[in-house]
Amino acid sequence: MSCLNIEGRPPSPQRDPERILELPVAKSTYVRTKDVWKIYWQKRDLKWHRYDPDPEVKSIEEFLGIVDRDEYGCFFG
């Protein structure tokens, strides 16, 4: 099971003004055998990379807290 966090941004002036741009910012995958959530962030290469400061957490709430704080600027820049 995975959880994908998506950020909605206003459209650019050149595009359809009614369309909100949705960008993935963080992903967490539950590993049942270890009972942990693995955290990933998307780099410029558009591939998911392990979030090394906190690669695993015990709950989805911890994952959401890490994304919300974004201490290293990985998720929201």
Backbone as CSV, one residue per row, in Angstrom:
resi,resn,N_x,N_y,N_z,CA_x,CA_y,CA_z,C_x,C_y,C_z
1,MET,0.841,-1.159,0.000,0.000,0.000,0.000,0.897,1.237,0.000
2,SER,0.497,2.239,-0.783,1.265,3.474,-0.861,0.362,4.680,-0.664
3,CYS,0.964,5.752,-0.186,0.283,7.030,-0.009,1.071,8.065,-0.802
4,LEU,0.387,8.797,-1.667,1.039,9.799,-2.504,0.495,11.177,-2.141
5,ASN,1.382,12.093,-1.760,0.976,13.470,-1.457,1.122,14.306,-2.713
6,ILE,0.065,15.054,-3.033,0.056,15.867,-4.239,-0.193,17.322,-3.866
7,GLU,0.587,18.222,-4.476,0.420,19.653,-4.260,-0.339,20.246,-5.440
8,GLY,-1.358,21.035,-5.159,-2.097,21.718,-6.216,-1.584,23.137,-6.371
9,ARG,-1.243,23.520,-7.580,-0.734,24.864,-7.849,-1.625,25.552,-8.872
10,PRO,-1.716,26.880,-8.782,-2.506,27.592,-9.793,-1.884,27.439,-11.167
11,PRO,-2.694,27.531,-12.196,-2.164,27.360,-13.556,-1.296,28.542,-13.970
12,SER,-0.452,28.300,-14.937,0.342,29.401,-15.492,-0.554,30.204,-16.431
13,PRO,-0.240,31.481,-16.652,-1.089,32.321,-17.510,-1.242,31.790,-18.937
14,GLN,-0.270,31.043,-19.438,-0.323,30.542,-20.806,-1.247,29.327,-20.954
15,ARG,-1.638,28.718,-19.847,-2.449,27.500,-19.911,-3.899,27.787,-19.533
16,ASP,-4.690,26.772,-19.584,-6.111,26.867,-19.232,-6.244,27.381,-17.798
17,PRO,-6.851,28.554,-17.590,-6.935,29.140,-16.244,-7.817,28.353,-15.279
18,GLU,-8.612,27.436,-15.786,-9.488,26.634,-14.924,-8.794,25.370,-14.415
19,ARG,-7.671,25.024,-14.998,-6.999,23.760,-14.676,-5.940,23.968,-13.599
20,ILE,-6.056,23.248,-12.499,-5.069,23.289,-11.420,-3.969,22.268,-11.736
21,LEU,-2.724,22.693,-11.598,-1.587,21.820,-11.828,-1.356,20.984,-10.568
22,GLU,-1.350,19.674,-10.697,-1.134,18.771,-9.569,0.236,18.117,-9.701
23,LEU,1.070,18.299,-8.667,2.427,17.764,-8.681,2.650,16.844,-7.486
24,PRO,3.152,15.626,-7.713,3.471,14.753,-6.583,4.678,15.298,-5.827
25,VAL,4.605,15.285,-4.484,5.717,15.814,-3.698,6.324,14.783,-2.756
26,ALA,5.552,13.790,-2.349,6.067,12.790,-1.416,5.287,11.496,-1.587
27,LYS,5.977,10.394,-1.294,5.340,9.082,-1.374,5.796,8.254,-0.183
28,SER,4.884,7.487,0.355,5.233,6.572,1.432,4.631,5.207,1.109
29,THR,5.409,4.176,1.304,4.971,2.813,1.019,5.038,1.982,2.298
30,TYR,3.948,1.314,2.614,3.885,0.482,3.810,4.508,-0.876,3.537
31,VAL,5.406,-1.286,4.434,6.046,-2.601,4.352,5.491,-3.443,5.501
32,ARG,4.577,-4.322,5.168,3.866,-5.096,6.184,4.810,-5.978,7.010
33,THR,5.800,-6.572,6.374,6.693,-7.484,7.096,7.520,-6.779,8.163
34,LYS,7.760,-5.482,7.989,8.524,-4.698,8.967,7.643,-3.767,9.791
35,ASP,6.370,-3.615,9.387,5.429,-2.706,10.034,5.977,-1.269,10.054
36,VAL,6.469,-0.822,8.889,6.994,0.542,8.758,6.518,1.151,7.441
37,TRP,6.579,2.470,7.390,6.310,3.226,6.163,7.637,3.751,5.657
38,LYS,7.998,3.445,4.414,9.212,3.974,3.788,8.865,5.277,3.090
39,ILE,9.750,6.266,3.220,9.487,7.605,2.691,10.348,7.866,1.463
40,TYR,9.709,8.461,0.440,10.394,8.802,-0.806,10.054,10.240,-1.210
41,TRP,10.976,10.854,-1.939,10.728,12.185,-2.512,11.136,12.157,-3.966
42,GLN,10.529,13.031,-4.765,10.774,13.030,-6.200,11.774,14.124,-6.562
43,LYS,12.888,13.705,-7.155,13.908,14.657,-7.574,13.605,15.178,-8.978
44,ARG,14.461,16.042,-9.460,14.283,16.636,-10.790,14.241,15.610,-11.907
45,ASP,14.837,14.449,-11.672,14.817,13.405,-12.702,13.461,12.692,-12.765
46,LEU,12.507,13.128,-11.919,11.153,12.587,-11.824,11.113,11.137,-11.340
47,LYS,12.198,10.707,-10.703,12.236,9.374,-10.094,12.107,9.536,-8.584
48,TRP,11.554,8.519,-7.947,11.404,8.532,-6.496,12.687,8.047,-5.840
49,HIS,13.150,8.801,-4.834,14.380,8.488,-4.114,14.075,8.387,-2.621
50,ARG,14.797,7.499,-1.955,14.605,7.346,-0.513,14.930,8.658,0.192
51,TYR,14.118,9.017,1.159,14.330,10.232,1.941,15.289,9.870,3.074
52,ASP,16.576,10.102,2.870,17.606,9.633,3.795,17.555,10.213,5.208
53,PRO,17.116,11.459,5.433,17.064,11.921,6.824,16.159,11.062,7.716
54,ASP,15.061,10.563,7.176,14.135,9.677,7.891,13.591,8.669,6.888
55,PRO,14.351,7.615,6.578,13.910,6.685,5.527,12.687,5.848,5.901
56,GLU,12.431,5.647,7.207,11.296,4.835,7.638,10.659,5.457,8.873
57,VAL,9.338,5.339,8.959,8.607,5.776,10.154,7.596,4.696,10.518
58,LYS,7.078,4.771,11.738,6.154,3.745,12.214,4.698,4.026,11.871
59,SER,4.362,5.274,11.512,2.951,5.565,11.245,2.810,6.546,10.083
60,ILE,1.641,6.547,9.483,1.363,7.472,8.393,1.331,8.905,8.924
61,GLU,0.941,9.085,10.183,0.932,10.414,10.795,2.350,10.976,10.902
62,GLU,3.319,10.125,11.241,4.720,10.573,11.281,5.180,11.007,9.885
63,PHE,4.811,10.233,8.884,5.153,10.569,7.499,4.592,11.939,7.122
64,LEU,3.309,12.154,7.408,2.679,13.430,7.065,3.331,14.595,7.816
65,GLY,3.736,14.371,9.059,4.431,15.406,9.828,5.767,15.766,9.217
66,ILE,6.519,14.775,8.769,7.822,15.012,8.132,7.631,15.807,6.845
67,VAL,6.651,15.432,6.050,6.379,16.154,4.798,5.954,17.590,5.103
68,ASP,5.087,17.764,6.086,4.597,19.096,6.437,5.733,20.012,6.902
69,ARG,6.639,19.491,7.714,7.773,20.309,8.217,8.797,20.570,7.118
70,ASP,9.046,19.608,6.259,9.980,19.723,5.135,11.281,20.418,5.536
71,GLU,11.920,19.917,6.568,13.124,20.533,7.135,14.272,20.701,6.147
72,TYR,14.354,19.853,5.140,15.478,19.888,4.203,15.093,20.409,2.825
73,GLY,13.853,20.856,2.659,13.414,21.412,1.385,13.301,20.402,0.265
74,CYS,13.123,19.140,0.605,13.029,18.098,-0.420,11.643,18.009,-1.049
75,PHE,10.613,18.263,-0.269,9.254,18.036,-0.738,8.654,19.260,-1.451
76,PHE,8.853,20.434,-0.872,8.258,21.639,-1.447,9.290,22.639,-1.945
77,GLY,10.568,22.264,-1.893,11.624,23.120,-2.440,12.135,24.182,-1.580
